[in-house]
Amino acid sequence: MKKGVIFSAMRPSGRLHLGNYEGALRTWVKLQHEYDMYCGVVDLHALTTECGSDTEVAHNSLELARDYIAAGIDPQQAHLLIQSHVPQHSQLHLLLSMTTPLSWLERVPTYKEKLDSISEPPCYGLLGYPVLMAADIMLYRSTAVPVGQDQLPHLELTREIIRRFHALYGVELFPEPQAILVEAAALLPGLDGRKMSKSYGNTIAITEEPEAITQKIKSMFTDPLRAFRKDPGHPDTCPVFAYHGLYSPQEKEQLAADCRGALLGCVDCKRRLAEAVVKELEPIRERRRELDARPGLIEEILATGEAHARQVAGDTLAQVHAAMRLP
């Protein structure tokens, strides 16, 4: 018996990296056995900042779906879909935009952050993307959403939109989804010590070859206070040790002690980390190779997931129309 329903998704902005995996996908892989799970590729969300790059978004959407499966998402357990292939996402977004106060959207913290990061005038979709996000979640009557700490305000806005809809139309159509908090994302910095992000070029893709992973880890920033091999290290502030906590958990304490005692140099520390990361990602690389060797398979998987999604979403939208007294 499933605990409930989850919709969770990522924007198709390129190949998945370790930050995506630890911040979301590893949790999805576990939750797919416990919940009726919908794994979305939200290409419409990508257009809020990448409109005009439609070909790239379409290509990246298929790549992202392949990476989902490589990371362990099982099409027999979860429903995979591309957002724009299920038109009810756009339709419910439009209806919810009629009931969501403008002031709610203007106070979303990430909207102001996005404004600072784009060079073009903001589009309507950028302001309204939290409403589209709410529609994504509500279409499948999700009872839970895995989120990081920084995403909690978005989930709370979804709950506010649900409460307002219920109050306006006198129905109780949607559950208020609860957060499944994912903490690992905050522990994994990029190769340069900043947040791991494709825009910074400081990522390790989950399907990279061992040689590329090793070279990237060799280039990682380490302890800035350790100028020489003989100097004691400070593992608590070294980005490399955030990775050891995830990929060498049984050795982490000994590695940290050796670092503090100047018994372990940064070169050896990164070599051991590279070996651990390569080993961890080998099953993911193997699944990706198998998928790439079967042309057309990802399209078949998506077609099956999207057919199911359209059926469920269509039922939800019909009930929304009835509540709003629309034909």
Backbone torsions as a table, in degrees:
resi	resn	phi	psi	omega
1	MET	NA	124.3	-179.3
2	LYS	-74.0	147.6	-179.2
3	LYS	-73.0	-27.1	-175.8
4	GLY	168.1	-155.1	-176.4
5	VAL	-123.1	139.3	176.5
6	ILE	-127.1	133.1	162.7
7	PHE	-114.8	127.0	176.0
8	SER	-143.3	150.3	-170.8
9	ALA	-157.0	165.8	173.7
10	MET	-134.8	155.0	174.1
11	ARG	-78.9	141.3	178.8
12	PRO	-83.0	82.8	-177.7
13	SER	-111.5	16.4	-179.0
14	GLY	132.0	-178.1	-176.7
15	ARG	-64.6	144.7	-178.5
16	LEU	-69.1	143.8	179.4
17	HIS	-119.6	177.6	-175.3
18	LEU	-60.0	-33.5	177.1
19	GLY	-62.2	-41.8	175.8
20	ASN	-63.5	-41.8	-176.7
21	TYR	-65.5	-50.8	-178.0
22	GLU	-73.6	-30.8	-177.2
23	GLY	-81.7	-16.8	-177.2
24	ALA	-150.4	-57.7	-166.6
25	LEU	-62.7	-39.4	179.3
26	ARG	-58.8	-38.6	177.9
27	THR	-69.0	-40.4	178.4
28	TRP	-58.5	-43.0	-177.3
29	VAL	-58.2	-37.8	177.2
30	LYS	-72.9	-43.4	-173.6
31	LEU	-71.0	-23.7	-177.4
32	GLN	-61.4	-22.4	178.7
33	HIS	-86.4	-14.5	-175.7
34	GLU	-105.9	-23.7	-175.2
35	TYR	-127.3	158.9	167.4
36	ASP	-77.9	105.1	-164.1
37	MET	-111.6	134.0	174.2
38	TYR	-112.3	119.8	180.0
39	CYS	-107.2	110.6	-174.1
40	GLY	-102.6	148.0	167.2
41	VAL	-105.8	105.1	-169.0
42	VAL	-91.9	79.8	-177.9
43	ASP	-69.8	-29.3	177.1
44	LEU	-66.3	-37.1	175.3
45	HIS	-62.1	-37.1	179.7
46	ALA	-61.4	-33.2	-177.5
47	LEU	-70.4	-14.5	178.8
48	THR	-65.6	-23.0	177.6
49	THR	-127.1	-7.4	-175.7
50	GLU	-126.1	26.1	178.9
51	CYS	-62.7	135.2	-173.5
52	GLY	104.4	-15.8	177.2
53	SER	-107.8	41.8	-171.2
54	ASP	-60.4	-39.5	-179.9
55	THR	-63.4	-42.3	179.3
56	GLU	-65.4	-40.1	178.9
57	VAL	-62.8	-42.4	179.7
58	ALA	-63.3	-43.9	177.8
59	HIS	-63.4	-46.6	-178.2
60	ASN	-64.4	-28.8	179.7
61	SER	-64.0	-43.5	178.0
62	LEU	-68.8	-37.4	178.0
63	GLU	-63.3	-40.9	179.7
64	LEU	-64.9	-42.5	178.6
65	ALA	-61.8	-39.5	176.8
66	ARG	-63.3	-41.6	179.7
67	ASP	-66.2	-34.5	175.1
68	TYR	-54.8	-49.7	-177.1
69	ILE	-68.2	-39.9	178.0
70	ALA	-59.8	-36.6	-178.2
71	ALA	-74.9	-12.1	175.7
72	GLY	124.1	0.6	175.3
73	ILE	-69.7	126.7	-174.7
74	ASP	-102.5	116.1	-180.0
75	PRO	-60.2	-16.6	175.2
76	GLN	-80.3	-16.8	-178.2
77	GLN	-107.6	-30.5	-174.3
78	ALA	-128.1	157.0	179.1
79	HIS	-100.2	114.7	178.2
80	LEU	-94.4	138.5	-178.2
81	LEU	-154.4	151.4	168.9
82	ILE	-98.3	128.0	-170.2
83	GLN	-52.2	-48.0	-175.0
84	SER	-69.6	-13.9	178.0
85	HIS	-82.3	-6.2	177.0
86	VAL	-117.8	91.7	-169.4
87	PRO	-61.7	-18.5	179.4
88	GLN	-63.7	-22.8	175.0
89	HIS	-59.6	-48.6	-179.6
90	SER	-68.3	-37.8	-177.2
91	GLN	-67.7	-44.0	178.4
92	LEU	-69.3	-35.6	175.9
93	HIS	-57.1	-44.9	-179.9
94	LEU	-61.0	-46.3	-178.7
95	LEU	-65.1	-40.8	179.2
96	LEU	-68.3	-28.4	179.0
97	SER	-67.0	-19.5	177.5
98	MET	-79.3	-15.8	-175.9
99	THR	-114.3	-6.8	-176.1
100	THR	-94.6	120.1	179.6
101	PRO	-61.0	140.5	-179.6
102	LEU	-59.6	-38.1	-177.4
103	SER	-61.5	-30.6	178.1
104	TRP	-63.3	-38.4	-176.9
105	LEU	-76.6	-35.6	-178.0
106	GLU	-68.8	-20.3	-178.4
107	ARG	-92.3	-3.2	179.9
108	VAL	-64.2	121.4	-174.6
109	PRO	-57.8	-40.1	-175.5
110	THR	-71.1	-18.8	177.1
111	TYR	-64.6	-44.7	178.6
112	LYS	-66.4	-36.1	177.4
113	GLU	-64.5	-41.3	178.9
114	LYS	-63.3	-38.3	-179.9
115	LEU	-59.3	-35.8	-178.6
116	ASP	-74.9	-16.7	-173.5
117	SER	-103.2	-3.6	-178.8
118	ILE	-113.2	149.4	-178.2
119	SER	-95.5	-25.7	-179.6
120	GLU	-86.5	158.2	173.8
121	PRO	-58.0	139.7	-177.5
122	PRO	-65.6	144.5	177.9
123	CYS	-91.6	165.1	177.6
124	TYR	-58.1	-38.4	-177.6
125	GLY	-62.3	-30.8	179.5
126	LEU	-66.7	-41.6	177.3
127	LEU	-67.5	-37.6	-173.7
128	GLY	-91.6	2.8	-175.2
129	TYR	-62.4	-28.6	175.0
130	PRO	-63.5	-27.6	177.0
131	VAL	-72.1	-39.5	175.0
132	LEU	-64.1	-38.0	177.1
133	MET	-62.9	-42.3	177.1
134	ALA	-62.0	-41.1	178.7
135	ALA	-62.2	-40.8	177.9
136	ASP	-55.4	-45.8	-176.3
137	ILE	-72.6	-42.1	-173.7
138	MET	-72.9	-30.6	-176.5
139	LEU	-54.2	-36.5	-176.5
140	TYR	-102.3	11.2	-179.9
141	ARG	51.6	50.9	-177.2
142	SER	-61.9	139.4	177.6
143	THR	-101.8	-13.3	-179.4
144	ALA	-154.1	154.3	177.8
145	VAL	-140.8	123.7	174.5
146	PRO	-75.1	125.2	-175.8
147	VAL	-141.4	156.5	168.6
148	GLY	-84.5	168.5	-178.4
149	GLN	-56.6	-37.6	-177.1
150	ASP	-72.5	-13.2	-178.9
151	GLN	-97.1	-2.6	-178.9
152	LEU	-59.0	-39.1	177.7
153	PRO	-60.5	-34.4	178.4
154	HIS	-66.5	-41.2	179.9
155	LEU	-67.3	-38.3	177.8
156	GLU	-64.6	-36.6	176.4
157	LEU	-63.4	-39.4	175.9
158	THR	-58.8	-44.0	178.9
159	ARG	-63.8	-36.9	177.7
160	GLU	-65.2	-40.7	177.9
161	ILE	-62.7	-40.8	177.9
162	ILE	-63.1	-46.6	-178.8
163	ARG	-62.5	-39.6	-180.0
164	ARG	-66.9	-41.2	178.6
165	PHE	-60.6	-45.3	179.7
166	HIS	-62.4	-40.7	-179.0
167	ALA	-68.3	-38.7	-178.3
168	LEU	-69.2	-36.4	-170.6
169	TYR	-113.6	2.7	172.8
170	GLY	65.2	33.4	178.9
171	VAL	-126.9	164.8	171.9
172	GLU	-125.0	76.0	-171.4
173	LEU	-90.4	-34.0	-172.2
174	PHE	-116.3	136.8	168.5
175	PRO	-71.1	153.8	174.0
176	GLU	-88.9	109.3	-173.3
177	PRO	-66.4	141.1	179.1
178	GLN	-98.3	153.7	-178.8
179	ALA	-83.1	134.8	165.0
180	ILE	-104.9	103.0	-169.3
181	LEU	-76.1	128.3	178.0
182	VAL	-108.4	117.7	-174.3
183	GLU	-97.2	-20.7	-169.1
184	ALA	-61.9	-29.4	-175.6
185	ALA	-58.9	-36.3	-177.4
186	ALA	-70.6	-15.0	-175.7
187	LEU	-90.3	-10.5	-169.9
188	LEU	-115.7	98.8	177.6
189	PRO	-79.1	169.6	173.6
190	GLY	-76.0	177.4	-176.7
191	LEU	-61.1	-25.4	-178.8
192	ASP	-99.1	8.0	178.9
193	GLY	91.9	-15.5	176.0
194	ARG	-82.7	178.4	175.2
195	LYS	-57.7	137.1	178.7
196	MET	-68.8	121.6	-176.3
197	SER	-154.6	139.4	176.9
198	LYS	-60.5	-34.4	-178.7
199	SER	-66.8	-23.2	177.0
200	TYR	-88.9	-13.4	-177.0
201	GLY	65.3	32.9	-175.2
202	ASN	-121.2	34.1	-173.1
203	THR	-109.1	162.5	167.4
204	ILE	-120.1	116.8	179.4
205	ALA	-70.5	147.2	-176.1
206	ILE	-71.2	-14.9	-179.7
207	THR	-112.4	15.2	179.1
208	GLU	-66.9	151.6	179.0
209	GLU	-73.5	154.0	-177.0
210	PRO	-53.5	-39.9	-178.7
211	GLU	-63.6	-41.4	179.6
212	ALA	-66.9	-40.8	178.1
213	ILE	-61.0	-45.7	-178.7
214	THR	-61.4	-44.4	-179.3
215	GLN	-65.3	-38.5	179.7
216	LYS	-66.8	-42.3	-179.6
217	ILE	-67.3	-34.0	175.4
218	LYS	-60.1	-30.3	-177.3
219	SER	-86.4	-2.4	-174.4
220	MET	-62.1	144.8	170.5
221	PHE	-66.0	142.1	177.0
222	THR	-123.8	-151.5	-175.7
223	ASP	-69.4	112.7	-178.6
224	PRO	-68.8	-16.1	-179.0
225	LEU	-90.8	-1.8	-178.8
226	ARG	-105.4	93.1	-175.8
227	ALA	-79.6	-32.2	-175.0
228	PHE	-129.9	157.7	-179.0
229	ARG	-57.2	-34.3	-177.3
230	LYS	-78.6	-12.3	-179.1
231	ASP	-73.9	142.5	174.0
232	PRO	-66.3	142.7	-179.2
233	GLY	-94.0	173.1	-179.8
234	HIS	-129.5	78.6	-173.6
235	PRO	-61.4	-25.7	-178.0
236	ASP	-65.8	-21.8	-179.2
237	THR	-113.3	7.5	-177.7
238	CYS	-95.1	124.6	-179.3
239	PRO	-57.2	-30.7	-177.5
240	VAL	-60.6	-35.8	-175.7
241	PHE	-75.0	-19.5	171.8
242	ALA	-64.1	-35.3	178.0
243	TYR	-73.5	-41.7	178.9
244	HIS	-58.5	-34.2	179.3
245	GLY	-61.3	-29.1	-179.4
246	LEU	-93.4	-36.4	-170.8
247	TYR	-110.4	-11.2	174.3
248	SER	-136.2	51.0	-170.6
249	PRO	-61.0	-34.4	-177.8
250	GLN	-75.9	-21.9	-178.8
251	GLU	-100.2	-8.2	-169.6
252	LYS	-58.1	-45.7	-176.1
253	GLU	-64.1	-41.0	178.4
254	GLN	-68.0	-39.9	177.1
255	LEU	-62.0	-41.8	179.4
256	ALA	-64.6	-42.2	178.7
257	ALA	-63.6	-42.5	178.8
258	ASP	-65.5	-34.7	177.6
259	CYS	-66.3	-47.4	179.6
260	ARG	-62.5	-32.5	-179.0
261	GLY	-90.0	8.8	-179.7
262	ALA	60.6	25.7	176.0
263	LEU	-91.3	-13.5	-179.5
264	LEU	-127.3	121.6	178.4
265	GLY	-86.2	164.1	-177.2
266	CYS	-64.6	-36.3	-179.3
267	VAL	-63.0	-47.9	179.3
268	ASP	-66.6	-37.0	179.6
269	CYS	-61.8	-43.6	-179.4
270	LYS	-72.8	-32.7	176.5
271	ARG	-62.3	-44.2	-179.8
272	ARG	-67.4	-35.2	176.5
273	LEU	-65.9	-43.8	-179.9
274	ALA	-58.5	-41.8	178.7
275	GLU	-61.6	-41.4	-178.6
276	ALA	-68.1	-41.6	-179.1
277	VAL	-68.3	-43.1	178.1
278	VAL	-57.7	-44.7	179.9
279	LYS	-64.2	-42.2	-179.2
280	GLU	-62.2	-38.7	-173.3
281	LEU	-89.5	-6.9	-177.0
282	GLU	-58.1	-44.6	177.6
283	PRO	-61.0	-33.9	178.7
284	ILE	-68.1	-45.0	177.5
285	ARG	-60.6	-40.3	-178.4
286	GLU	-65.7	-43.6	178.2
287	ARG	-63.8	-37.5	178.7
288	ARG	-66.2	-40.2	177.8
289	ARG	-62.6	-42.2	179.3
290	GLU	-63.3	-40.4	-179.7
291	LEU	-68.1	-42.7	180.0
292	ASP	-64.1	-25.2	-178.9
293	ALA	-79.8	-2.5	-177.7
294	ARG	-123.3	80.3	-178.1
295	PRO	-55.7	137.8	177.5
296	GLY	88.0	-12.4	-176.5
297	LEU	-66.6	-41.6	-177.1
298	ILE	-64.4	-36.1	177.2
299	GLU	-64.9	-36.9	177.4
300	GLU	-66.3	-42.9	179.2
301	ILE	-61.7	-44.9	-179.6
302	LEU	-65.6	-40.1	-179.8
303	ALA	-60.4	-40.5	178.6
304	THR	-66.8	-47.3	180.0
305	GLY	-63.4	-39.6	-178.0
306	GLU	-71.9	-33.6	176.6
307	ALA	-63.1	-43.7	177.2
308	HIS	-64.9	-43.2	-178.2
309	ALA	-62.1	-42.1	179.9
310	ARG	-63.6	-35.2	178.9
311	GLN	-65.7	-48.1	179.9
312	VAL	-66.2	-45.0	-178.6
313	ALA	-65.5	-35.6	178.4
314	GLY	-63.9	-39.4	177.7
315	ASP	-64.3	-43.1	178.2
316	THR	-61.9	-45.8	-177.6
317	LEU	-64.9	-35.2	177.1
318	ALA	-61.7	-39.4	179.3
319	GLN	-71.7	-33.0	174.9
320	VAL	-64.6	-45.2	177.5
321	HIS	-58.2	-42.7	179.5
322	ALA	-64.2	-41.9	179.7
323	ALA	-64.6	-35.9	-178.2
324	MET	-89.8	3.3	178.9
325	ARG	58.9	43.0	175.2
326	LEU	-103.6	152.7	-179.4
327	PRO	-69.4	NA	NA
